[in-house]
């Protein structure tokens, strides 16, 4: 897996979180892969916890904010 693939998995999870069951093992693998590359871990924890939200709207908001933070961390690391 590479970073682009892992980010695509998380983005797909965000886009489909209202309509389908999420493939947890693939999502968790992407989160673990990306988390190993940055020192700050809270966005990854937030994304994982957001997956368990019973409210679809809240789940989407949590995943969206966590994914945005993950992207910022990865960009900052590349500078």
C-alpha positions as CSV (number, residue, x, y, z in Angstrom):
1,X,0.0,0.0,0.0
2,X,1.2,3.6,-0.6
3,X,-0.1,6.9,0.7
4,X,-2.3,7.7,-2.2
5,X,-4.0,4.3,-2.0
6,X,-4.5,4.7,1.7
7,X,-5.9,8.2,1.3
8,X,-8.2,7.0,-1.4
9,X,-9.6,4.2,0.9
10,X,-10.3,6.8,3.6
11,X,-11.9,9.2,1.1
12,X,-14.1,6.4,-0.3
13,X,-15.1,5.5,3.3
14,X,-16.1,9.1,3.8
15,X,-18.1,9.2,0.6
16,X,-19.9,5.9,1.2
17,X,-20.4,6.1,5.0
18,X,-24.0,7.1,4.6
19,X,-25.0,4.3,2.2
20,X,-23.0,1.1,2.8
21,X,-21.4,-1.0,5.5
22,X,-17.7,-0.1,5.7
23,X,-15.0,-2.7,5.0
24,X,-13.3,-2.3,8.4
25,X,-10.2,-4.3,7.8
26,X,-9.2,-2.3,4.7
27,X,-10.0,1.0,6.4
28,X,-8.0,0.0,9.6
29,X,-5.1,-1.1,7.4
30,X,-5.1,2.3,5.6
31,X,-5.3,4.2,9.0
32,X,-2.4,2.1,10.4
33,X,-0.3,2.6,7.3
34,X,-0.7,6.4,7.4
35,X,-0.4,6.8,11.2
36,X,3.0,5.1,11.1
37,X,4.2,8.0,9.0
38,X,3.4,11.0,11.2
39,X,4.0,11.7,14.9
40,X,0.5,13.0,15.7
41,X,-2.1,10.3,16.2
42,X,-5.3,11.9,17.2
43,X,-6.9,12.2,13.7
44,X,-6.4,8.5,13.2
45,X,-8.1,7.7,16.6
46,X,-10.9,10.2,15.7
47,X,-11.5,8.5,12.3
48,X,-11.6,5.1,13.9
49,X,-14.0,6.2,16.6
50,X,-16.1,8.1,14.0
51,X,-16.7,4.8,12.2
52,X,-18.7,3.6,15.2
53,X,-21.0,6.5,15.4
54,X,-24.6,5.4,15.1
55,X,-25.8,8.7,13.7
56,X,-24.9,8.8,10.0
57,X,-24.7,12.6,9.9
58,X,-22.4,12.8,12.9
59,X,-20.3,9.9,11.5
60,X,-19.8,11.8,8.2
61,X,-18.8,15.0,10.0
62,X,-16.3,13.2,12.2
63,X,-14.7,11.3,9.3
64,X,-14.6,14.5,7.2
65,X,-12.8,16.5,9.9
66,X,-10.4,13.6,10.7
67,X,-9.5,13.0,7.1
68,X,-8.8,16.8,6.6
69,X,-6.4,16.7,9.6
70,X,-4.7,13.5,8.3
71,X,-4.1,15.2,4.9
72,X,-2.7,18.3,6.6
73,X,-0.3,16.1,8.7
74,X,0.9,14.3,5.6
75,X,1.5,17.5,3.7
76,X,3.3,19.1,6.6
77,X,5.6,16.1,6.8
78,X,6.5,16.4,3.2
79,X,7.8,20.0,3.6
